[in-house]
Amino acid sequence: MGTARRLPGLWLRLFLGCAACTPAAHAADFELTPAESARVNAGEIVIRASLDPGQRKGTARAAILIGATPDIVFQLMSRCADAVRYVPHLRLCRVRDRAADDSWQLVEHEIDFGWYAPRLKWVFRADFVPDRSIAFSQVTGDFKANYGLWEFEPVDDGKRTLLRYRAYIDPPGYVPNWLARSTFKRELPQMLTDLRQHCEAEQAARTAAAH
């Protein structure tokens, strides 16, 4: 994602009445089953994918519980300097345009798979609801389609974050089927694992600095 500047009042928590809720709650069209909620609470990543027969394009949904506050997770997910630390194969992240109030940004990404396929380049619009959601959609680029939503839900009195992800991805034709499938089966869980580690390390550092 791009770099979100901190403005007066921008980072106010927007969740009402959810501070004590558990990961069993639902967001948009992604409601966790009791079994999935138990898995998320146990530290697992829940992923659902609805793909075409070739398993190269389709919709993916995911949920993960992160031991960091929603504002920290939101901040780290809206800055290019942090994105390159957890997005697999990301080689370039640059903000090309932004709203005066940072309610949206145009962000350029370049992904390098090495010798497997040419680099993927795309520019997407990210719309921010601080500490609550990031919606994204390709404006130009190599994907046939790439759009989705990240949602942040505070749990345990806001000490942790239930992060939900929903996206439709249709890669360019030159991407091999096996590589496209790995986006859903391997890259997504790895990205969420790395993101959680990054956010929890930041939370620990800020907590230590405050004492």
C-alpha positions as CSV (number, residue, x, y, z in Angstrom):
1,M,0.0,0.0,0.0
2,G,1.0,3.6,-0.1
3,T,2.1,6.0,2.6
4,A,-0.7,7.5,4.7
5,R,0.3,10.7,6.4
6,R,-1.0,11.4,10.0
7,L,-3.4,14.3,10.1
8,P,-5.3,15.7,13.1
9,G,-8.2,13.5,13.9
10,L,-7.4,11.1,11.0
11,W,-6.5,8.2,13.2
12,L,-9.6,8.3,15.5
13,R,-11.0,4.9,16.1
14,L,-14.2,4.5,14.1
15,F,-15.5,1.2,15.5
16,L,-18.5,1.7,17.9
17,G,-19.5,-0.9,20.3
18,C,-17.1,-3.6,19.0
19,A,-14.2,-3.2,21.5
20,A,-15.1,-6.3,23.5
21,C,-16.4,-8.5,20.6
22,T,-14.7,-11.7,19.6
23,P,-13.5,-13.0,16.2
24,A,-16.8,-14.8,15.8
25,A,-18.4,-11.6,14.5
26,H,-18.8,-11.1,10.7
27,A,-17.7,-8.5,8.2
28,A,-19.5,-7.8,5.0
29,D,-20.2,-11.2,3.2
30,F,-17.5,-13.1,5.2
31,E,-19.0,-14.5,8.4
32,L,-16.8,-17.0,10.3
33,T,-18.3,-20.2,11.3
34,P,-17.8,-21.3,15.0
35,A,-15.2,-23.8,13.8
36,E,-13.3,-21.0,11.9
37,S,-13.6,-18.6,14.8
38,A,-12.0,-21.3,17.0
39,R,-9.2,-21.7,14.5
40,V,-8.6,-18.0,14.2
41,N,-8.5,-17.7,18.0
42,A,-5.9,-20.5,18.1
43,G,-3.6,-18.5,15.8
44,E,-4.5,-20.1,12.5
45,I,-5.2,-18.4,9.3
46,V,-8.6,-19.1,7.7
47,I,-8.7,-19.0,3.9
48,R,-11.6,-19.6,1.6
49,A,-11.2,-19.5,-2.2
50,S,-13.7,-19.8,-4.9
51,L,-11.7,-20.3,-8.1
52,D,-12.3,-21.2,-11.7
53,P,-11.6,-24.8,-12.8
54,G,-8.0,-23.9,-13.6
55,Q,-7.6,-22.4,-10.1
56,R,-5.9,-19.3,-11.6
57,K,-8.6,-16.7,-11.0
58,G,-11.4,-16.1,-8.6
59,T,-12.3,-14.8,-5.1
60,A,-10.3,-15.3,-2.0
61,R,-11.4,-14.6,1.6
62,A,-9.1,-14.7,4.6
63,A,-9.1,-13.9,8.3
64,I,-6.3,-13.7,10.8
65,L,-6.0,-12.5,14.4
66,I,-3.2,-10.0,15.0
67,G,-1.8,-9.1,18.4
68,A,-1.7,-5.4,17.7
69,T,-4.2,-2.6,17.9
70,P,-6.2,-1.7,14.7
71,D,-4.5,1.7,14.4
72,I,-1.1,0.0,14.2
73,V,-2.2,-2.6,11.7
74,F,-3.9,0.1,9.6
75,Q,-0.8,2.3,9.6
76,L,1.6,-0.5,8.6
77,M,-0.7,-1.6,5.8
78,S,-1.0,1.9,4.4
79,R,2.7,2.7,4.1
80,C,5.0,1.6,1.2
81,A,8.0,1.3,3.5
82,D,6.2,-1.4,5.4
83,A,4.5,-3.1,2.4
84,V,7.8,-4.3,1.0
85,R,8.5,-6.1,4.2
86,Y,5.5,-8.5,4.0
87,V,4.1,-8.5,0.4
88,P,5.8,-11.5,-1.4
89,H,7.9,-10.5,-4.4
90,L,7.1,-6.8,-4.1
91,R,10.0,-4.8,-5.5
92,L,8.5,-1.4,-5.9
93,C,5.8,0.5,-4.0
94,R,5.3,4.2,-4.8
95,V,2.5,6.7,-4.2
96,R,1.7,8.4,-7.4
97,D,-1.2,10.6,-6.2
98,R,-3.2,11.2,-3.1
99,A,-6.2,13.2,-1.8
100,A,-5.5,16.3,0.2
101,D,-7.0,14.6,3.3
102,D,-5.4,11.2,2.5
103,S,-8.8,9.6,2.1
104,W,-7.5,7.9,-1.0
105,Q,-4.2,7.3,-2.8
106,L,-3.0,6.0,-6.2
107,V,-0.3,3.5,-5.5
108,E,2.1,1.8,-8.0
109,H,3.3,-1.8,-7.3
110,E,5.8,-3.9,-9.2
111,I,6.1,-7.6,-8.4
112,D,9.0,-9.7,-9.5
113,F,8.6,-13.5,-9.7
114,G,12.2,-14.0,-10.9
115,W,12.6,-16.1,-14.0
116,Y,9.1,-17.7,-13.6
117,A,7.3,-14.8,-15.3
118,P,7.8,-11.1,-16.4
119,R,7.3,-8.5,-13.7
120,L,3.8,-7.6,-12.9
121,K,3.1,-3.8,-12.7
122,W,-0.2,-2.2,-11.6
123,V,-1.6,1.0,-10.2
124,F,-4.5,0.8,-7.8
125,R,-6.6,3.2,-6.0
126,A,-6.8,2.7,-2.2
127,D,-9.6,4.2,-0.3
128,F,-9.1,4.6,3.4
129,V,-11.4,4.6,6.4
130,P,-8.9,5.0,9.2
131,D,-8.4,2.0,11.5
132,R,-11.4,0.4,9.8
133,S,-10.9,-0.5,6.2
134,I,-8.8,-0.2,3.0
135,A,-10.6,-0.8,-0.3
136,F,-8.5,-1.2,-3.4
137,S,-9.1,-1.6,-7.2
138,Q,-6.7,-1.6,-10.2
139,V,-6.8,1.5,-12.2
140,T,-4.2,0.5,-14.8
141,G,-1.8,-2.5,-15.0
142,D,-1.2,-6.1,-16.0
143,F,-4.0,-7.8,-14.1
144,K,-7.2,-8.5,-15.9
145,A,-8.9,-7.7,-12.6
146,N,-7.7,-7.1,-9.1
147,Y,-9.9,-5.5,-6.5
148,G,-10.8,-6.1,-2.9
149,L,-11.2,-5.0,0.7
150,W,-9.3,-5.2,4.0
151,E,-11.3,-4.8,7.2
152,F,-10.0,-4.2,10.7
153,E,-12.0,-5.2,13.7
154,P,-10.9,-4.5,17.3
155,V,-11.1,-7.4,19.8
156,D,-10.1,-7.9,23.4
157,D,-10.9,-4.3,24.2
158,G,-9.0,-3.1,21.2
159,K,-5.8,-4.8,22.1
160,R,-5.9,-7.1,19.1
161,T,-7.2,-6.9,15.6
162,L,-9.3,-9.3,13.5
163,L,-8.2,-8.7,10.0
164,R,-10.4,-9.8,7.1
165,Y,-9.5,-9.8,3.5
166,R,-11.6,-10.3,0.4
167,A,-10.4,-10.0,-3.2
168,Y,-11.1,-11.0,-6.8
169,I,-7.9,-11.6,-8.8
170,D,-7.6,-12.5,-12.5
171,P,-3.9,-12.5,-13.4
172,P,-2.5,-11.8,-16.9
173,G,-2.4,-14.6,-19.4
174,Y,1.4,-15.0,-19.4
175,V,1.4,-16.0,-15.7
176,P,1.6,-19.9,-15.6
177,N,-1.3,-21.7,-14.0
178,W,0.9,-23.1,-11.2
179,L,2.1,-19.7,-10.3
180,A,-1.4,-18.2,-10.3
181,R,-2.5,-21.0,-8.0
182,S,0.3,-20.3,-5.6
183,T,-1.0,-16.8,-5.1
184,F,-4.0,-18.3,-3.3
185,K,-2.5,-21.4,-1.8
186,R,1.0,-20.2,-0.7
187,E,1.6,-16.5,-1.2
188,L,-1.6,-15.3,0.6
189,P,-1.0,-17.2,3.9
190,Q,2.7,-16.3,3.8
191,M,1.8,-12.6,3.4
192,L,-0.6,-12.7,6.3
193,T,1.9,-14.5,8.5
194,D,4.6,-12.0,7.7
195,L,2.2,-9.1,8.2
196,R,1.2,-10.4,11.6
197,Q,4.8,-10.8,12.7
198,H,5.6,-7.2,11.5
199,C,2.5,-5.7,13.3
200,E,3.2,-7.6,16.5
201,A,6.8,-6.5,16.5
202,E,5.8,-2.9,16.0
203,Q,3.2,-3.2,18.9
204,A,5.9,-4.7,21.2
205,A,8.3,-1.9,20.3
206,R,5.8,0.9,21.0
207,T,4.7,-0.7,24.2
208,A,8.3,-1.0,25.4
209,A,9.0,2.6,24.4
210,A,5.9,3.8,26.4
211,H,7.3,2.3,29.7
